[in-house]
């Protein structure tokens, strides 16, 4: 192969890209599905469910990156 086109969510790109690099495959990356959130802070003290979901998704991805690196799947 001359190169691989990797298309995945921008959130997952670092981990996915690392997997291909670990296998020494040349990769062209195309991150999609960018997520950005504006500041919608209203001064409320009770957390909203959608904010908790965003936080848990981010924590899960970061934990996945740590596990992949520890197991040698990524570099």
FIKOLZA-1660 file (N, C-alpha, C; in steps of 0.1 Angstrom, whole numbers, plus 5000, padded with zeros to 4 digits):
% residues 75
   i   px   py   pz ch aa at
   1 5008 4988 5000  A  X  N
   1 5000 5000 5000  A  X CA
   1 5009 5012 5000  A  X  C
   2 5004 5022 4992  A  X  N
   2 5012 5035 4993  A  X CA
   2 5007 5044 5004  A  X  C
   3 4994 5044 5007  A  X  N
   3 4989 5051 5018  A  X CA
   3 4975 5046 5021  A  X  C
   4 4970 5049 5033  A  X  N
   4 4957 5046 5038  A  X CA
   4 4950 5059 5041  A  X  C
   5 4937 5060 5037  A  X  N
   5 4929 5071 5040  A  X CA
   5 4921 5068 5052  A  X  C
   6 4923 5075 5063  A  X  N
   6 4916 5072 5076  A  X CA
   6 4906 5083 5077  A  X  C
   7 4893 5079 5077  A  X  N
   7 4882 5089 5079  A  X CA
   7 4875 5084 5092  A  X  C
   8 4875 5093 5102  A  X  N
   8 4868 5090 5115  A  X CA
   8 4865 5103 5122  A  X  C
   9 4858 5102 5132  A  X  N
   9 4854 5114 5140  A  X CA
   9 4867 5121 5145  A  X  C
  10 4867 5134 5145  A  X  N
  10 4878 5141 5150  A  X CA
  10 4882 5138 5164  A  X  C
  11 4872 5134 5172  A  X  N
  11 4874 5130 5186  A  X CA
  11 4882 5117 5187  A  X  C
  12 4880 5108 5178  A  X  N
  12 4887 5095 5178  A  X CA
  12 4900 5095 5170  A  X  C
  13 4903 5106 5162  A  X  N
  13 4914 5106 5153  A  X CA
  13 4927 5103 5159  A  X  C
  14 4931 5110 5171  A  X  N
  14 4944 5107 5176  A  X CA
  14 4947 5092 5179  A  X  C
  15 4937 5086 5185  A  X  N
  15 4938 5071 5188  A  X CA
  15 4939 5063 5176  A  X  C
  16 4930 5065 5166  A  X  N
  16 4929 5057 5154  A  X CA
  16 4942 5059 5146  A  X  C
  17 4947 5072 5145  A  X  N
  17 4959 5075 5137  A  X CA
  17 4971 5068 5144  A  X  C
  18 4971 5068 5157  A  X  N
  18 4982 5061 5164  A  X CA
  18 4983 5046 5161  A  X  C
  19 4971 5040 5159  A  X  N
  19 4971 5026 5156  A  X CA
  19 4977 5023 5143  A  X  C
  20 4974 5031 5133  A  X  N
  20 4980 5029 5119  A  X CA
  20 4995 5032 5120  A  X  C
  21 4999 5042 5127  A  X  N
  21 5013 5045 5128  A  X CA
  21 5021 5034 5135  A  X  C
  22 5015 5028 5145  A  X  N
  22 5021 5017 5152  A  X CA
  22 5023 5005 5143  A  X  C
  23 5015 5003 5133  A  X  N
  23 5017 4992 5123  A  X CA
  23 5025 4997 5111  A  X  C
  24 5031 5009 5112  A  X  N
  24 5039 5014 5102  A  X CA
  24 5033 5016 5088  A  X  C
  25 5020 5019 5088  A  X  N
  25 5013 5022 5076  A  X CA
  25 5012 5037 5073  A  X  C
  26 5015 5041 5061  A  X  N
  26 5014 5055 5058  A  X CA
  26 4999 5060 5058  A  X  C
  27 4996 5070 5065  A  X  N
  27 4982 5074 5067  A  X CA
  27 4980 5088 5063  A  X  C
  28 4969 5090 5055  A  X  N
  28 4963 5103 5053  A  X CA
  28 4951 5104 5061  A  X  C
  29 4950 5114 5070  A  X  N
  29 4939 5115 5079  A  X CA
  29 4929 5125 5075  A  X  C
  30 4916 5122 5076  A  X  N
  30 4906 5131 5073  A  X CA
  30 4896 5131 5085  A  X  C
  31 4898 5140 5095  A  X  N
  31 4889 5140 5106  A  X CA
  31 4876 5147 5102  A  X  C
  32 4865 5141 5107  A  X  N
  32 4852 5146 5104  A  X CA
  32 4844 5147 5117  A  X  C
  33 4832 5152 5117  A  X  N
  33 4823 5153 5128  A  X CA
  33 4829 5161 5140  A  X  C
  34 4835 5173 5136  A  X  N
  34 4840 5181 5147  A  X CA
  34 4829 5186 5156  A  X  C
  35 4832 5186 5169  A  X  N
  35 4822 5191 5178  A  X CA
  35 4827 5203 5186  A  X  C
  36 4820 5213 5186  A  X  N
  36 4824 5225 5194  A  X CA
  36 4811 5229 5202  A  X  C
  37 4814 5234 5213  A  X  N
  37 4803 5239 5222  A  X CA
  37 4805 5253 5227  A  X  C
  38 4795 5261 5225  A  X  N
  38 4796 5275 5230  A  X CA
  38 4795 5275 5245  A  X  C
  39 4798 5286 5251  A  X  N
  39 4796 5288 5265  A  X CA
  39 4781 5291 5268  A  X  C
  40 4774 5282 5273  A  X  N
  40 4760 5284 5276  A  X CA
  40 4758 5284 5291  A  X  C
  41 4768 5289 5298  A  X  N
  41 4767 5289 5313  A  X CA
  41 4756 5299 5317  A  X  C
  42 4747 5295 5325  A  X  N
  42 4736 5303 5330  A  X CA
  42 4737 5306 5345  A  X  C
  43 4747 5301 5351  A  X  N
  43 4748 5304 5366  A  X CA
  43 4741 5294 5374  A  X  C
  44 4735 5283 5368  A  X  N
  44 4728 5273 5375  A  X CA
  44 4738 5264 5383  A  X  C
  45 4734 5260 5395  A  X  N
  45 4743 5251 5403  A  X CA
  45 4741 5237 5400  A  X  C
  46 4729 5233 5394  A  X  N
  46 4726 5219 5392  A  X CA
  46 4731 5216 5377  A  X  C
  47 4740 5205 5376  A  X  N
  47 4745 5202 5363  A  X CA
  47 4734 5197 5354  A  X  C
  48 4735 5200 5341  A  X  N
  48 4725 5195 5331  A  X CA
  48 4730 5182 5326  A  X  C
  49 4720 5174 5322  A  X  N
  49 4723 5160 5317  A  X CA
  49 4732 5160 5304  A  X  C
  50 4729 5169 5295  A  X  N
  50 4737 5169 5283  A  X CA
  50 4752 5173 5286  A  X  C
  51 4755 5181 5296  A  X  N
  51 4768 5184 5299  A  X CA
  51 4775 5172 5305  A  X  C
  52 4768 5165 5313  A  X  N
  52 4773 5152 5319  A  X CA
  52 4777 5142 5308  A  X  C
  53 4768 5141 5298  A  X  N
  53 4771 5132 5287  A  X CA
  53 4783 5136 5279  A  X  C
  54 4785 5149 5277  A  X  N
  54 4797 5154 5270  A  X CA
  54 4810 5150 5278  A  X  C
  55 4809 5153 5291  A  X  N
  55 4820 5150 5300  A  X CA
  55 4824 5135 5300  A  X  C
  56 4814 5126 5300  A  X  N
  56 4816 5112 5301  A  X CA
  56 4822 5107 5288  A  X  C
  57 4818 5113 5277  A  X  N
  57 4823 5109 5264  A  X CA
  57 4838 5113 5263  A  X  C
  58 4841 5125 5267  A  X  N
  58 4855 5129 5267  A  X CA
  58 4864 5121 5276  A  X  C
  59 4859 5118 5288  A  X  N
  59 4867 5109 5297  A  X CA
  59 4869 5095 5292  A  X  C
  60 4858 5090 5285  A  X  N
  60 4860 5077 5279  A  X CA
  60 4870 5076 5268  A  X  C
  61 4870 5087 5260  A  X  N
  61 4880 5087 5249  A  X CA
  61 4894 5089 5255  A  X  C
  62 4896 5098 5264  A  X  N
  62 4910 5099 5270  A  X CA
  62 4914 5086 5277  A  X  C
  63 4905 5079 5284  A  X  N
  63 4909 5067 5290  A  X CA
  63 4913 5057 5279  A  X  C
  64 4905 5056 5268  A  X  N
  64 4908 5047 5257  A  X CA
  64 4922 5050 5252  A  X  C
  65 4926 5063 5251  A  X  N
  65 4939 5066 5246  A  X CA
  65 4950 5061 5255  A  X  C
  66 4948 5062 5268  A  X  N
  66 4958 5057 5278  A  X CA
  66 4959 5042 5277  A  X  C
  67 4948 5035 5276  A  X  N
  67 4948 5020 5275  A  X CA
  67 4955 5016 5262  A  X  C
  68 4951 5022 5251  A  X  N
  68 4958 5019 5238  A  X CA
  68 4973 5020 5239  A  X  C
  69 4977 5031 5244  A  X  N
  69 4992 5034 5245  A  X CA
  69 4998 5024 5255  A  X  C
  70 4992 5021 5266  A  X  N
  70 4997 5011 5275  A  X CA
  70 4998 4997 5269  A  X  C
  71 4989 4993 5261  A  X  N
  71 4989 4980 5255  A  X CA
  71 4997 4979 5243  A  X  C
  72 5002 4991 5238  A  X  N
  72 5011 4991 5226  A  X CA
  72 5004 4991 5213  A  X  C
  73 4991 4995 5213  A  X  N
  73 4983 4996 5201  A  X CA
  73 4986 5009 5193  A  X  C
  74 4990 5019 5201  A  X  N
  74 4994 5032 5195  A  X CA
  74 5008 5036 5199  A  X  C
  75 5013 5047 5192  A  X  N
  75 5025 5052 5196  A  X CA
  75 5023 5067 5201  A  X  C
% end
